[in-house]
Amino acid sequence: MKKLLFLTVMASLSFSCKAQDWALPQPQKTGGKPLMEALSERQSTREYSDRDLDEQTLSDLLWAAYGFNRDDKRTVPSANDKQEFILYVVLKAGVYVYDAKANTLILKAKGDFRAKTGKQDFVAIAPLNLVYVADLTKRDAAGAIINVGYISQNVYLYCASAGLGTVARGWFEKDELKAALLLSKTEEPILTQTVGYKK
């Protein structure tokens, strides 16, 4: 029991302290609650614990959000198969881009930028904020607004199944967020989403 507790604490510490690229464990694509139960329990949460997610949970969550479930097809639909989104992952240690093919987080900026992802106080407390960024060379922002809903709903359903809290948010300072994420002129944040354990 003590060994299991030690390993859990060490995994949590290594996860929260990473400020470099790192390969995530392979996502677990089985299990979870039945769909109708997840739908029944889907809700928005605005009070979070600061407890970190473990790497397996993060991997499973990102795969559910915007991973590949076939060679070149994702877990969400995309009009004309543009797959225009870049999934930014904002943690205590830094800002990352999710590379779904390699199941890896690519470091973009070191440091805690969670507070830059929204105007609500809880965004700086919750361990994870996702930012859905549209590549405007593939689709305009207006068209991307439709597709982002699919990603966000996948996150809601995963969180309901895994006992996590989440809320999708549109209240953020766009220029401040673009600067924090080091976005180019052709990258536009469309929606943000907080994930963590409920307080």
N, CA and C atoms as an extended XYZ file, in Angstrom:
597
Properties=species:S:1:pos:R:3:atomname:S:1:resname:S:1:resid:I:1 pbc="F F F"
N         0.830       -1.193        0.000 N   MET     1
C         0.000        0.000        0.000 CA  MET     1
C         0.874        1.256        0.000 C   MET     1
N         1.940        1.241        0.879 N   LYS     2
C         2.832        2.391        0.943 CA  LYS     2
C         3.545        2.605       -0.383 C   LYS     2
N         3.938        1.482       -1.027 N   LYS     3
C         4.633        1.577       -2.321 CA  LYS     3
C         3.717        2.196       -3.376 C   LYS     3
N         2.448        1.782       -3.403 N   LEU     4
C         1.483        2.324       -4.359 CA  LEU     4
C         1.281        3.820       -4.128 C   LEU     4
N         1.153        4.224       -2.862 N   LEU     5
C         0.989        5.633       -2.539 CA  LEU     5
C         2.213        6.432       -2.978 C   LEU     5
N         3.414        5.892       -2.718 N   PHE     6
C         4.653        6.556       -3.120 CA  PHE     6
C         4.709        6.742       -4.633 C   PHE     6
N         4.385        5.682       -5.380 N   LEU     7
C         4.420        5.755       -6.846 CA  LEU     7
C         3.404        6.759       -7.370 C   LEU     7
N         2.227        6.813       -6.755 N   THR     8
C         1.202        7.776       -7.172 CA  THR     8
C         1.674        9.200       -6.940 C   THR     8
N         2.267        9.452       -5.767 N   VAL     9
C         2.776       10.788       -5.450 CA  VAL     9
C         3.896       11.171       -6.409 C   VAL     9
N         4.808       10.253       -6.675 N   MET    10
C         5.929       10.538       -7.578 CA  MET    10
C         5.446       10.805       -8.997 C   MET    10
N         4.462       10.027       -9.464 N   ALA    11
C         3.918       10.259      -10.809 CA  ALA    11
C         3.261       11.623      -10.891 C   ALA    11
N         2.544       12.003       -9.831 N   SER    12
C         1.898       13.318       -9.805 CA  SER    12
C         2.925       14.429       -9.807 C   SER    12
N         3.990       14.273       -9.019 N   LEU    13
C         5.035       15.289       -8.976 CA  LEU    13
C         5.737       15.427      -10.310 C   LEU    13
N         6.060       14.293      -10.934 N   SER    14
C         6.762       14.371      -12.220 CA  SER    14
C         5.872       15.008      -13.278 C   SER    14
N         4.575       14.758      -13.195 N   PHE    15
C         3.643       15.349      -14.154 CA  PHE    15
C         3.567       16.856      -13.976 C   PHE    15
N         3.463       17.312      -12.712 N   SER    16
C         3.279       18.737      -12.481 CA  SER    16
C         4.555       19.534      -12.704 C   SER    16
N         5.713       18.885      -12.663 N   CYS    17
C         6.986       19.597      -12.777 CA  CYS    17
C         7.569       19.564      -14.185 C   CYS    17
N         6.985       18.832      -15.094 N   LYS    18
C         7.559       18.717      -16.434 CA  LYS    18
C         7.513       20.056      -17.163 C   LYS    18
N         8.658       20.439      -17.693 N   ALA    19
C         8.727       21.654      -18.504 CA  ALA    19
C         9.581       21.331      -19.719 C   ALA    19
N         9.189       20.277      -20.406 N   GLN    20
C         9.874       19.820      -21.607 CA  GLN    20
C         8.888       18.973      -22.403 C   GLN    20
N         9.264       18.620      -23.637 N   ASP    21
C         8.429       17.699      -24.400 CA  ASP    21
C         8.379       16.372      -23.647 C   ASP    21
N         7.224       15.700      -23.715 N   TRP    22
C         7.220       14.345      -23.172 CA  TRP    22
C         6.146       13.505      -23.826 C   TRP    22
N         6.505       12.227      -23.987 N   ALA    23
C         5.581       11.256      -24.570 CA  ALA    23
C         4.603       10.804      -23.489 C   ALA    23
N         3.341       10.820      -23.818 N   LEU    24
C         2.309       10.368      -22.897 CA  LEU    24
C         2.144        8.856      -23.005 C   LEU    24
N         1.625        8.216      -21.958 N   PRO    25
C         1.325        6.787      -22.077 CA  PRO    25
C         0.223        6.581      -23.119 C   PRO    25
N         0.181        5.415      -23.712 N   GLN    26
C        -0.854        5.132      -24.694 CA  GLN    26
C        -2.241        5.291      -24.065 C   GLN    26
N        -3.171        5.943      -24.770 N   PRO    27
C        -4.510        6.111      -24.194 CA  PRO    27
C        -5.229        4.779      -24.038 C   PRO    27
N        -5.974        4.662      -22.963 N   GLN    28
C        -6.795        3.478      -22.746 CA  GLN    28
C        -8.134        3.715      -23.436 C   GLN    28
N        -8.405        2.909      -24.439 N   LYS    29
C        -9.582        3.140      -25.288 CA  LYS    29
C       -10.749        2.225      -24.952 C   LYS    29
N       -10.683        1.599      -23.800 N   THR    30
C       -11.795        0.763      -23.345 CA  THR    30
C       -12.188        1.209      -21.953 C   THR    30
N       -13.355        0.749      -21.519 N   GLY    31
C       -13.816        1.075      -20.178 CA  GLY    31
C       -14.620        2.360      -20.157 C   GLY    31
N       -14.751        2.927      -18.981 N   GLY    32
C       -15.554        4.129      -18.828 CA  GLY    32
C       -17.024        3.784      -18.635 C   GLY    32
N       -17.801        4.807      -18.369 N   LYS    33
C       -19.230        4.623      -18.157 CA  LYS    33
C       -19.960        4.453      -19.476 C   LYS    33
N       -21.088        3.757      -19.475 N   PRO    34
C       -21.910        3.704      -20.686 CA  PRO    34
C       -22.312        5.116      -21.115 C   PRO    34
N       -22.500        5.298      -22.410 N   LEU    35
C       -22.794        6.616      -22.966 CA  LEU    35
C       -23.982        7.287      -22.294 C   LEU    35
N       -25.068        6.562      -22.079 N   MET    36
C       -26.257        7.183      -21.512 CA  MET    36
C       -26.007        7.673      -20.082 C   MET    36
N       -25.160        6.963      -19.329 N   GLU    37
C       -24.810        7.424      -17.985 CA  GLU    37
C       -23.950        8.674      -18.058 C   GLU    37
N       -22.986        8.685      -18.978 N   ALA    38
C       -22.129        9.864      -19.130 CA  ALA    38
C       -22.959       11.088      -19.525 C   ALA    38
N       -23.890       10.904      -20.446 N   LEU    39
C       -24.768       12.011      -20.841 CA  LEU    39
C       -25.604       12.496      -19.659 C   LEU    39
N       -26.079       11.561      -18.855 N   SER    40
C       -26.895       11.912      -17.703 CA  SER    40
C       -26.091       12.714      -16.673 C   SER    40
N       -24.784       12.443      -16.580 N   GLU    41
C       -23.938       13.093      -15.579 CA  GLU    41
C       -23.156       14.284      -16.126 C   GLU    41
N       -23.307       14.600      -17.414 N   ARG    42
C       -22.586       15.723      -18.004 CA  ARG    42
C       -23.053       17.042      -17.384 C   ARG    42
N       -22.094       17.860      -16.943 N   GLN    43
C       -22.429       19.146      -16.339 CA  GLN    43
C       -21.218       20.072      -16.406 C   GLN    43
N       -21.448       21.357      -16.158 N   SER    44
C       -20.364       22.335      -16.086 CA  SER    44
C       -19.974       22.545      -14.634 C   SER    44
N       -18.675       22.628      -14.389 N   THR    45
C       -18.127       22.786      -13.047 CA  THR    45
C       -17.309       24.070      -12.994 C   THR    45
N       -17.484       24.832      -11.918 N   ARG    46
C       -16.738       26.086      -11.774 CA  ARG    46
C       -15.984       26.191      -10.458 C   ARG    46
N       -15.879       25.082       -9.722 N   GLU    47
C       -15.070       25.034       -8.511 CA  GLU    47
C       -14.185       23.803       -8.587 C   GLU    47
N       -12.859       24.035       -8.474 N   TYR    48
C       -11.889       22.970       -8.703 CA  TYR    48
C       -10.891       22.845       -7.572 C   TYR    48
N       -10.452       21.625       -7.368 N   SER    49
C        -9.292       21.344       -6.530 CA  SER    49
C        -8.045       21.645       -7.361 C   SER    49
N        -6.917       21.891       -6.703 N   ASP    50
C        -5.665       22.098       -7.444 CA  ASP    50
C        -4.916       20.787       -7.675 C   ASP    50
N        -5.554       19.664       -7.358 N   ARG    51
C        -4.945       18.341       -7.536 CA  ARG    51
C        -4.640       18.085       -9.006 C   ARG    51
N        -3.408       17.678       -9.290 N   ASP    52
C        -2.999       17.407      -10.666 CA  ASP    52
C        -3.645       16.144      -11.218 C   ASP    52
N        -3.827       16.125      -12.527 N   LEU    53
C        -4.244       14.910      -13.216 CA  LEU    53
C        -3.007       14.038      -13.415 C   LEU    53
N        -3.186       12.732      -13.362 N   ASP    54
C        -2.045       11.864      -13.664 CA  ASP    54
C        -1.878       11.765      -15.182 C   ASP    54
N        -0.732       11.272      -15.624 N   GLU    55
C        -0.418       11.237      -17.054 CA  GLU    55
C        -1.363       10.346      -17.847 C   GLU    55
N        -1.800        9.236      -17.255 N   GLN    56
C        -2.720        8.353      -17.984 CA  GLN    56
C        -4.054        9.048      -18.223 C   GLN    56
N        -4.564        9.731      -17.219 N   THR    57
C        -5.822       10.466      -17.372 CA  THR    57
C        -5.671       11.552      -18.424 C   THR    57
N        -4.556       12.273      -18.396 N   LEU    58
C        -4.321       13.322      -19.395 CA  LEU    58
C        -4.275       12.732      -20.796 C   LEU    58
N        -3.585       11.622      -20.949 N   SER    59
C        -3.495       10.969      -22.259 CA  SER    59
C        -4.871       10.546      -22.761 C   SER    59
N        -5.648        9.929      -21.884 N   ASP    60
C        -6.992        9.471      -22.261 CA  ASP    60
C        -7.884       10.659      -22.646 C   ASP    60
N        -7.806       11.724      -21.858 N   LEU    61
C        -8.606       12.919      -22.102 CA  LEU    61
C        -8.274       13.552      -23.451 C   LEU    61
N        -6.980       13.724      -23.732 N   LEU    62
C        -6.577       14.365      -24.990 CA  LEU    62
C        -6.945       13.502      -26.188 C   LEU    62
N        -6.803       12.193      -26.048 N   TRP    63
C        -7.209       11.302      -27.147 CA  TRP    63
C        -8.713       11.419      -27.390 C   TRP    63
N        -9.503       11.419      -26.317 N   ALA    64
C       -10.962       11.560      -26.471 CA  ALA    64
C       -11.295       12.892      -27.134 C   ALA    64
N       -10.572       13.944      -26.767 N   ALA    65
C       -10.851       15.280      -27.300 CA  ALA    65
C       -10.539       15.386      -28.781 C   ALA    65
N        -9.316       14.974      -29.158 N   TYR    66
C        -8.882       15.280      -30.525 CA  TYR    66
C        -7.813       14.301      -31.027 C   TYR    66
N        -7.945       13.060      -30.589 N   GLY    67
C        -6.995       12.041      -31.024 CA  GLY    67
C        -7.419       11.398      -32.327 C   GLY    67
N        -6.620       10.462      -32.763 N   PHE    68
C        -6.920        9.708      -33.982 CA  PHE    68
C        -7.478        8.344      -33.606 C   PHE    68
N        -8.659        8.018      -34.150 N   ASN    69
C        -9.233        6.691      -33.925 CA  ASN    69
C        -9.149        5.806      -35.173 C   ASN    69
N        -8.623        6.371      -36.261 N   ARG    70
C        -8.284        5.653      -37.490 CA  ARG    70
C        -7.030        6.320      -38.038 C   ARG    70
N        -6.456        5.800      -39.106 N   ASP    71
C        -5.167        6.310      -39.594 CA  ASP    71
C        -5.131        7.826      -39.701 C   ASP    71
N        -6.081        8.417      -40.384 N   ASP    72
C        -6.068        9.862      -40.582 CA  ASP    72
C        -7.372       10.523      -40.155 C   ASP    72
N        -8.152        9.848      -39.355 N   LYS    73
C        -9.443       10.381      -38.905 CA  LYS    73
C        -9.445       10.492      -37.392 C   LYS    73
N       -10.087       11.541      -36.910 N   ARG    74
C       -10.058       11.847      -35.485 CA  ARG    74
C       -11.319       11.378      -34.761 C   ARG    74
N       -11.303       11.585      -33.453 N   THR    75
C       -12.452       11.213      -32.615 CA  THR    75
C       -13.611       12.191      -32.763 C   THR    75
N       -13.419       13.260      -33.555 N   VAL    76
C       -14.479       14.238      -33.827 CA  VAL    76
C       -14.584       14.458      -35.325 C   VAL    76
N       -15.779       14.818      -35.802 N   PRO    77
C       -15.913       15.145      -37.220 CA  PRO    77
C       -15.321       16.505      -37.536 C   PRO    77
N       -15.040       16.726      -38.818 N   SER    78
C       -14.513       18.008      -39.284 CA  SER    78
C       -15.036       18.238      -40.692 C   SER    78
N       -15.730       19.348      -40.900 N   ALA    79
C       -16.288       19.641      -42.222 CA  ALA    79
C       -15.182       19.658      -43.262 C   ALA    79
N       -15.396       18.932      -44.364 N   ASN    80
C       -14.427       18.795      -45.447 CA  ASN    80
C       -13.093       18.223      -44.968 C   ASN    80
N       -13.110       17.577      -43.818 N   ASP    81
C       -11.917       16.941      -43.239 CA  ASP    81
C       -10.733       17.904      -43.147 C   ASP    81
N       -11.007       19.157      -42.794 N   LYS    82
C        -9.935       20.165      -42.692 CA  LYS    82
C        -9.069       19.958      -41.455 C   LYS    82
N        -9.652       19.374      -40.388 N   GLN    83
C        -8.912       19.149      -39.145 CA  GLN    83
C        -8.093       20.389      -38.783 C   GLN    83
N        -8.792       21.502      -38.655 N   GLU    84
C        -8.143       22.806      -38.526 CA  GLU    84
C        -7.673       23.159      -37.122 C   GLU    84
N        -7.977       22.335      -36.132 N   PHE    85
C        -7.643       22.730      -34.770 CA  PHE    85
C        -6.265       22.270      -34.319 C   PHE    85
N        -5.671       23.126      -33.498 N   ILE    86
C        -4.442       22.814      -32.767 CA  ILE    86
C        -4.866       22.835      -31.308 C   ILE    86
N        -4.603       21.758      -30.593 N   LEU    87
C        -5.030       21.646      -29.207 CA  LEU    87
C        -3.883       22.067      -28.288 C   LEU    87
N        -4.056       23.223      -27.648 N   TYR    88
C        -3.066       23.730      -26.693 CA  TYR    88
C        -3.443       23.255      -25.297 C   TYR    88
N        -2.436       22.819      -24.556 N   VAL    89
C        -2.602       22.250      -23.227 CA  VAL    89
C        -1.828       23.149      -22.257 C   VAL    89
N        -2.541       23.802      -21.348 N   VAL    90
C        -1.918       24.759      -20.431 CA  VAL    90
C        -1.924       24.159      -19.023 C   VAL    90
N        -0.726       23.888      -18.524 N   LEU    91
C        -0.511       23.265      -17.219 CA  LEU    91
C         0.334       24.188      -16.339 C   LEU    91
N         0.538       23.793      -15.091 N   LYS    92
C         1.392       24.581      -14.192 CA  LYS    92
C         2.790       24.765      -14.777 C   LYS    92
N         3.312       23.734      -15.398 N   ALA    93
C         4.701       23.754      -15.876 CA  ALA    93
C         4.882       24.539      -17.166 C   ALA    93
N         3.819       24.711      -17.952 N   GLY    94
C         3.983       25.421      -19.201 CA  GLY    94
C         2.836       25.234      -20.169 C   GLY    94
N         3.064       25.735      -21.375 N   VAL    95
C         2.110       25.644      -22.482 CA  VAL    95
C         2.631       24.601      -23.457 C   VAL    95
N         1.758       23.694      -23.852 N   TYR    96
C         2.124       22.597      -24.737 CA  TYR    96
C         1.141       22.513      -25.901 C   TYR    96
N         1.600       21.881      -26.982 N   VAL    97
C         0.733       21.518      -28.099 CA  VAL    97
C         0.632       19.999      -28.107 C   VAL    97
N        -0.596       19.506      -28.234 N   TYR    98
C        -0.825       18.064      -28.285 CA  TYR    98
C        -0.574       17.555      -29.693 C   TYR    98
N         0.427       16.700      -29.837 N   ASP    99
C         0.719       16.015      -31.093 CA  ASP    99
C         0.012       14.672      -31.024 C   ASP    99
N        -1.168       14.589      -31.635 N   ALA   100
C        -2.006       13.398      -31.513 CA  ALA   100
C        -1.387       12.182      -32.187 C   ALA   100
N        -0.697       12.364      -33.281 N   LYS   101
C        -0.080       11.222      -33.981 CA  LYS   101
C         0.986       10.560      -33.114 C   LYS   101
N         1.809       11.379      -32.466 N   ALA   102
C         2.894       10.855      -31.631 CA  ALA   102
C         2.462       10.671      -30.180 C   ALA   102
N         1.248       11.112      -29.834 N   ASN   103
C         0.749       11.079      -28.457 CA  ASN   103
C         1.765       11.727      -27.508 C   ASN   103
N         2.172       12.927      -27.899 N   THR   104
C         3.222       13.661      -27.195 CA  THR   104
C         2.781       15.096      -26.964 C   THR   104
N         3.232       15.682      -25.875 N   LEU   105
C         3.042       17.096      -25.623 CA  LEU   105
C         4.326       17.825      -25.990 C   LEU   105
N         4.214       18.810      -26.859 N   ILE   106
C         5.349       19.587      -27.337 CA  ILE   106
C         5.376       20.915      -26.578 C   ILE   106
N         6.454       21.184      -25.865 N   LEU   107
C         6.565       22.404      -25.076 CA  LEU   107
C         6.645       23.631      -25.966 C   LEU   107
N         5.776       24.610      -25.691 N   LYS   108
C         5.804       25.893      -26.406 CA  LYS   108
C         6.386       27.002      -25.529 C   LYS   108
N         6.045       26.984      -24.224 N   ALA   109
C         6.531       28.028      -23.315 CA  ALA   109
C         6.552       27.487      -21.891 C   ALA   109
N         7.652       27.713      -21.168 N   LYS   110
C         7.747       27.315      -19.770 CA  LYS   110
C         7.069       28.358      -18.891 C   LYS   110
N         6.486       27.894      -17.791 N   GLY   111
C         5.859       28.804      -16.847 CA  GLY   111
C         4.372       28.534      -16.705 C   GLY   111
N         3.792       29.106      -15.671 N   ASP   112
C         2.380       28.898      -15.375 CA  ASP   112
C         1.543       30.013      -16.011 C   ASP   112
N         0.878       29.685      -17.125 N   PHE   113
C         0.064       30.654      -17.861 CA  PHE   113
C        -1.430       30.366      -17.732 C   PHE   113
N        -1.804       29.535      -16.762 N   ARG   114
C        -3.216       29.155      -16.644 CA  ARG   114
C        -4.124       30.369      -16.476 C   ARG   114
N        -3.703       31.360      -15.706 N   ALA   115
C        -4.538       32.542      -15.465 CA  ALA   115
C        -4.804       33.334      -16.740 C   ALA   115
N        -3.973       33.160      -17.756 N   LYS   116
C        -4.148       33.879      -19.024 CA  LYS   116
C        -5.240       33.262      -19.899 C   LYS   116
N        -5.736       32.081      -19.503 N   THR   117
C        -6.709       31.381      -20.341 CA  THR   117
C        -8.150       31.819      -20.107 C   THR   117
N        -8.376       32.735      -19.171 N   GLY   118
C        -9.743       33.182      -18.941 CA  GLY   118
C        -9.840       34.175      -17.810 C   GLY   118
N       -10.997       34.780      -17.676 N   LYS   119
C       -11.235       35.828      -16.690 CA  LYS   119
C       -11.716       35.291      -15.345 C   LYS   119
N       -12.149       34.043      -15.287 N   GLN   120
C       -12.662       33.492      -14.045 CA  GLN   120
C       -11.499       33.075      -13.138 C   GLN   120
N       -11.698       33.202      -11.809 N   ASP   121
C       -10.645       32.872      -10.846 CA  ASP   121
C       -10.214       31.406      -10.920 C   ASP   121
N       -11.149       30.499      -11.196 N   PHE   122
C       -10.838       29.073      -11.130 CA  PHE   122
C        -9.859       28.599      -12.202 C   PHE   122
N        -9.666       29.386      -13.262 N   VAL   123
C        -8.775       28.928      -14.333 CA  VAL   123
C        -7.327       28.816      -13.850 C   VAL   123
N        -6.955       29.595      -12.828 N   ALA   124
C        -5.597       29.551      -12.284 CA  ALA   124
C        -5.435       28.476      -11.220 C   ALA   124
N        -6.557       27.883      -10.772 N   ILE   125
C        -6.531       26.847       -9.733 CA  ILE   125
C        -6.582       25.457      -10.339 C   ILE   125
N        -7.479       25.247      -11.289 N   ALA   126
C        -7.624       23.936      -11.916 CA  ALA   126
C        -6.306       23.529      -12.573 C   ALA   126
N        -5.984       22.245      -12.602 N   PRO   127
C        -4.682       21.816      -13.120 CA  PRO   127
C        -4.519       21.941      -14.630 C   PRO   127
N        -5.634       22.017      -15.366 N   LEU   128
C        -5.541       21.959      -16.826 CA  LEU   128
C        -6.539       22.911      -17.479 C   LEU   128
N        -6.045       23.657      -18.445 N   ASN   129
C        -6.910       24.443      -19.316 CA  ASN   129
C        -6.556       24.096      -20.758 C   ASN   129
N        -7.553       23.735      -21.519 N   LEU   130
C        -7.378       23.448      -22.940 CA  LEU   130
C        -7.751       24.690      -23.727 C   LEU   130
N        -7.001       24.959      -24.773 N   VAL   131
C        -7.323       26.075      -25.662 CA  VAL   131
C        -7.418       25.515      -27.075 C   VAL   131
N        -8.571       25.700      -27.693 N   TYR   132
C        -8.814       25.205      -29.042 CA  TYR   132
C        -8.487       26.325      -30.022 C   TYR   132
N        -7.413       26.137      -30.760 N   VAL   133
C        -6.881       27.163      -31.657 CA  VAL   133
C        -7.103       26.727      -33.100 C   VAL   133
N        -7.723       27.606      -33.884 N   ALA   134
C        -7.975       27.314      -35.295 CA  ALA   134
C        -6.798       27.773      -36.140 C   ALA   134
N        -6.393       26.912      -37.052 N   ASP   135
C        -5.396       27.267      -38.065 CA  ASP   135
C        -6.157       27.927      -39.209 C   ASP   135
N        -6.032       29.252      -39.323 N   LEU   136
C        -6.817       30.008      -40.299 CA  LEU   136
C        -6.362       29.780      -41.736 C   LEU   136
N        -5.276       29.068      -41.953 N   THR   137
C        -4.879       28.696      -43.311 CA  THR   137
C        -5.723       27.522      -43.815 C   THR   137
N        -6.428       26.842      -42.888 N   LYS   138
C        -7.270       25.702      -43.252 CA  LYS   138
C        -8.755       26.045      -43.291 C   LYS   138
N        -9.180       26.974      -42.391 N   ARG   139
C       -10.597       27.334      -42.305 CA  ARG   139
C       -10.701       28.665      -41.572 C   ARG   139
N       -11.710       29.471      -41.936 N   ASP   140
C       -11.867       30.739      -41.221 CA  ASP   140
C       -12.463       30.495      -39.837 C   ASP   140
N       -12.344       31.501      -38.972 N   ALA   141
C       -12.771       31.361      -37.582 CA  ALA   141
C       -14.259       31.053      -37.479 C   ALA   141
N       -15.070       31.651      -38.348 N   ALA   142
C       -16.522       31.419      -38.299 CA  ALA   142
C       -16.836       29.946      -38.552 C   ALA   142
N       -16.169       29.348      -39.506 N   GLY   143
C       -16.386       27.925      -39.782 CA  GLY   143
C       -15.883       27.033      -38.663 C   GLY   143
N       -14.806       27.453      -38.009 N   ALA   144
C       -14.222       26.657      -36.932 CA  ALA   144
C       -15.120       26.617      -35.704 C   ALA   144
N       -15.950       27.633      -35.528 N   ILE   145
C       -16.828       27.692      -34.353 CA  ILE   145
C       -17.737       26.465      -34.293 C   ILE   145
N       -18.186       25.990      -35.431 N   ILE   146
C       -19.054       24.800      -35.459 CA  ILE   146
C       -18.277       23.569      -35.002 C   ILE   146
N       -17.099       23.382      -35.560 N   ASN   147
C       -16.332       22.166      -35.282 CA  ASN   147
C       -15.804       22.093      -33.854 C   ASN   147
N       -15.556       23.234      -33.216 N   VAL   148
C       -15.014       23.207      -31.864 CA  VAL   148
C       -16.006       22.597      -30.875 C   VAL   148
N       -17.287       22.697      -31.184 N   GLY   149
C       -18.292       22.115      -30.306 CA  GLY   149
C       -18.150       20.615      -30.158 C   GLY   149
N       -17.725       19.953      -31.223 N   TYR   150
C       -17.550       18.497      -31.149 CA  TYR   150
C       -16.434       18.135      -30.173 C   TYR   150
N       -15.327       18.869      -30.242 N   ILE   151
C       -14.194       18.595      -29.355 CA  ILE   151
C       -14.599       18.833      -27.903 C   ILE   151
N       -15.214       19.973      -27.669 N   SER   152
C       -15.620       20.329      -26.314 CA  SER   152
C       -16.586       19.298      -25.728 C   SER   152
N       -17.520       18.827      -26.527 N   GLN   153
C       -18.470       17.836      -26.016 CA  GLN   153
C       -17.776       16.511      -25.714 C   GLN   153
N       -16.788       16.124      -26.523 N   ASN   154
C       -16.035       14.910      -26.201 CA  ASN   154
C       -15.366       15.045      -24.839 C   ASN   154
N       -14.826       16.232      -24.549 N   VAL   155
C       -14.190       16.463      -23.252 CA  VAL   155
C       -15.231       16.381      -22.140 C   VAL   155
N       -16.397       16.980      -22.348 N   TYR   156
C       -17.466       16.893      -21.351 CA  TYR   156
C       -17.828       15.436      -21.056 C   TYR   156
N       -17.983       14.641      -22.096 N   LEU   157
C       -18.387       13.245      -21.895 CA  LEU   157
C       -17.281       12.435      -21.237 C   LEU   157
N       -16.032       12.679      -21.638 N   TYR   158
C       -14.925       11.978      -20.981 CA  TYR   158
C       -14.906       12.334      -19.495 C   TYR   158
N       -15.018       13.613      -19.181 N   CYS   159
C       -14.969       14.047      -17.789 CA  CYS   159
C       -16.114       13.451      -16.976 C   CYS   159
N       -17.303       13.404      -17.547 N   ALA   160
C       -18.434       12.783      -16.849 CA  ALA   160
C       -18.148       11.313      -16.571 C   ALA   160
N       -17.515       10.639      -17.507 N   SER   161
C       -17.190        9.230      -17.343 CA  SER   161
C       -16.076        9.006      -16.333 C   SER   161
N       -15.108        9.937      -16.273 N   ALA   162
C       -13.915        9.756      -15.436 CA  ALA   162
C       -14.028       10.422      -14.064 C   ALA   162
N       -15.173       11.060      -13.777 N   GLY   163
C       -15.340       11.704      -12.483 CA  GLY   163
C       -14.608       13.029      -12.352 C   GLY   163
N       -14.388       13.700      -13.475 N   LEU   164
C       -13.723       14.998      -13.493 CA  LEU   164
C       -14.742       16.106      -13.726 C   LEU   164
N       -14.353       17.320      -13.386 N   GLY   165
C       -15.160       18.484      -13.690 CA  GLY   165
C       -14.615       19.193      -14.916 C   GLY   165
N       -15.472       19.891      -15.629 N   THR   166
C       -15.038       20.674      -16.786 CA  THR   166
C       -16.055       21.773      -17.069 C   THR   166
N       -15.590       22.812      -17.750 N   VAL   167
C       -16.488       23.853      -18.244 CA  VAL   167
C       -15.835       24.498      -19.459 C   VAL   167
N       -16.615       24.655      -20.522 N   ALA   168
C       -16.149       25.360      -21.726 CA  ALA   168
C       -16.358       26.842      -21.510 C   ALA   168
N       -15.401       27.660      -21.984 N   ARG   169
C       -15.438       29.088      -21.692 CA  ARG   169
C       -15.081       29.920      -22.921 C   ARG   169
N       -15.820       30.983      -23.117 N   GLY   170
C       -15.512       31.924      -24.189 CA  GLY   170
C       -15.050       33.272      -23.667 C   GLY   170
N       -14.960       33.398      -22.327 N   TRP   171
C       -14.604       34.670      -21.708 CA  TRP   171
C       -13.104       34.707      -21.429 C   TRP   171
N       -12.354       35.224      -22.394 N   PHE   172
C       -10.902       35.375      -22.256 CA  PHE   172
C       -10.467       36.585      -23.073 C   PHE   172
N        -9.323       37.136      -22.710 N   GLU   173
C        -8.755       38.272      -23.429 CA  GLU   173
C        -7.943       37.709      -24.593 C   GLU   173
N        -8.481       37.843      -25.803 N   LYS   174
C        -7.902       37.166      -26.957 CA  LYS   174
C        -6.442       37.538      -27.206 C   LYS   174
N        -6.107       38.820      -27.207 N   ASP   175
C        -4.731       39.230      -27.495 CA  ASP   175
C        -3.768       38.750      -26.421 C   ASP   175
N        -4.204       38.813      -25.175 N   GLU   176
C        -3.373       38.332      -24.063 CA  GLU   176
C        -3.125       36.834      -24.177 C   GLU   176
N        -4.163       36.105      -24.533 N   LEU   177
C        -4.039       34.655      -24.675 CA  LEU   177
C        -3.142       34.307      -25.861 C   LEU   177
N        -3.306       34.999      -26.969 N   LYS   178
C        -2.455       34.741      -28.139 CA  LYS   178
C        -0.988       34.973      -27.811 C   LYS   178
N        -0.706       36.018      -27.041 N   ALA   179
C         0.677       36.314      -26.652 CA  ALA   179
C         1.224       35.226      -25.724 C   ALA   179
N         0.409       34.777      -24.774 N   ALA   180
C         0.853       33.742      -23.828 CA  ALA   180
C         1.145       32.424      -24.535 C   ALA   180
N         0.343       32.114      -25.552 N   LEU   181
C         0.518       30.851      -26.275 CA  LEU   181
C         1.509       30.958      -27.429 C   LEU   181
N         2.032       32.159      -27.648 N   LEU   182
C         2.980       32.398      -28.750 CA  LEU   182
C         2.360       32.034      -30.094 C   LEU   182
N         1.103       32.439      -30.304 N   LEU   183
C         0.400       32.103      -31.538 CA  LEU   183
C         0.867       32.984      -32.689 C   LEU   183
N         0.803       32.414      -33.881 N   SER   184
C         1.129       33.173      -35.086 CA  SER   184
C        -0.096       33.967      -35.532 C   SER   184
N         0.069       34.786      -36.556 N   LYS   185
C        -1.043       35.586      -37.078 CA  LYS   185
C        -2.147       34.731      -37.683 C   LYS   185
N        -1.817       33.515      -38.076 N   THR   186
C        -2.813       32.636      -38.702 CA  THR   186
C        -3.405       31.634      -37.710 C   THR   186
N        -3.166       31.849      -36.417 N   GLU   187
C        -3.727       30.979      -35.383 CA  GLU   187
C        -4.652       31.793      -34.483 C   GLU   187
N        -5.868       31.300      -34.294 N   GLU   188
C        -6.896       32.055      -33.573 CA  GLU   188
C        -7.511       31.189      -32.473 C   GLU   188
N        -7.453       31.637      -31.198 N   PRO   189
C        -8.143       30.891      -30.142 CA  PRO   189
C        -9.655       31.033      -30.290 C   PRO   189
N       -10.356       29.917      -30.308 N   ILE   190
C       -11.805       29.913      -30.513 CA  ILE   190
C       -12.556       29.670      -29.202 C   ILE   190
N       -12.049       28.767      -28.386 N   LEU   191
C       -12.733       28.384      -27.153 CA  LEU   191
C       -11.698       27.857      -26.176 C   LEU   191
N       -11.962       28.013      -24.878 N   THR   192
C       -11.115       27.428      -23.846 CA  THR   192
C       -11.973       26.487      -23.001 C   THR   192
N       -11.305       25.557      -22.324 N   GLN   193
C       -12.051       24.600      -21.503 CA  GLN   193
C       -11.183       24.182      -20.323 C   GLN   193
N       -11.727       24.343      -19.132 N   THR   194
C       -11.039       23.981      -17.892 CA  THR   194
C       -11.387       22.550      -17.518 C   THR   194
N       -10.390       21.823      -17.002 N   VAL   195
C       -10.591       20.437      -16.562 CA  VAL   195
C        -9.873       20.234      -15.232 C   VAL   195
N       -10.514       19.526      -14.333 N   GLY   196
C        -9.867       19.194      -13.067 CA  GLY   196
C       -10.812       18.421      -12.163 C   GLY   196
N       -10.330       18.139      -10.968 N   TYR   197
C       -11.173       17.464       -9.980 CA  TYR   197
C       -12.078       18.492       -9.308 C   TYR   197
N       -13.301       18.104       -9.082 N   LYS   198
C       -14.255       18.995       -8.432 CA  LYS   198
C       -13.857       19.246       -6.992 C   LYS   198
N       -14.056       20.467       -6.551 N   LYS   199
C       -13.723       20.853       -5.161 CA  LYS   199
C       -14.750       20.294       -4.209 C   LYS   199
